[in-house]
Amino acid sequence: MEKRINDYAAAAKLIRQWLKAQGIQGNVRSEGYSMGSSVNVVIYDQNPEVRAKVEAYAKQYQYGHFNGMEDIYEYSNSRKDIPQAKFVFVRNELSDALKQEIWNFARNYYDLNDAPVEYAKAGNYRVEDWNIWGSDLVYRLAQGGFNQNEFWDNKAVAAQAAEYIAKAA
């Protein structure tokens, strides 16, 4: 007798395999509960393009969406060829080291001279020019910034420069 797993567990397994094949470090968990199921995908320290790629792939395993206007769940993506769950969530978890790196970038890039040096204190720092807290600024930059990908673009340029310097030495 062959062991059969639930559709939501099978969907999680396929997403996990895809992440591994793409070389993306992550954690995928499935959960079944009364009147539904979900797959939770957590990736770590990824730029917005990678997160969008993961979301685009994972969303095919969600068979619908919640319509809050009418307070109903609509089956808008139901497929018979793949296992699916009621909800699929993707979250990009940021390490403390990356938050600090983003905060250092923000302090220099936006000339926030009076801002605290440690990210841990950034949550209490108010950036008055944008009416935003320091922790919100870090989150927004991690998600793609105010002008597309300010932090990620500069990080890529810095990495290329470091690689060039290493080769020249």
GISULMO-V231109 format. One record per pair of residues at least 24 apart in sequence whose C-alpha atoms are under 7 Angstrom apart, sorted by the first residue. I is the first residue (numbers start at 1). J is the second residue. Records with the same first field share a line. If there is no record, write none. Layout:
# GISULMO-V231109
I: J  J
This chain:
# GISULMO-V231109
7: 83  84  85
8: 37  38  39  83  84  85
10: 83
11: 61  83  84
12: 39
15: 58
36: 86
37: 85  86  87
38: 85  86  87  88
39: 85  87  88  89
40: 88  89  90
41: 89  90  91
42: 90  91  92  93
43: 91  92  93
44: 92  93  94
45: 92  93  94  95  98
46: 92
47: 142  152
48: 143  144
51: 92
55: 90
58: 88
59: 88
61: 85
62: 86  87  88
99: 138
102: 138  151
103: 138
105: 151
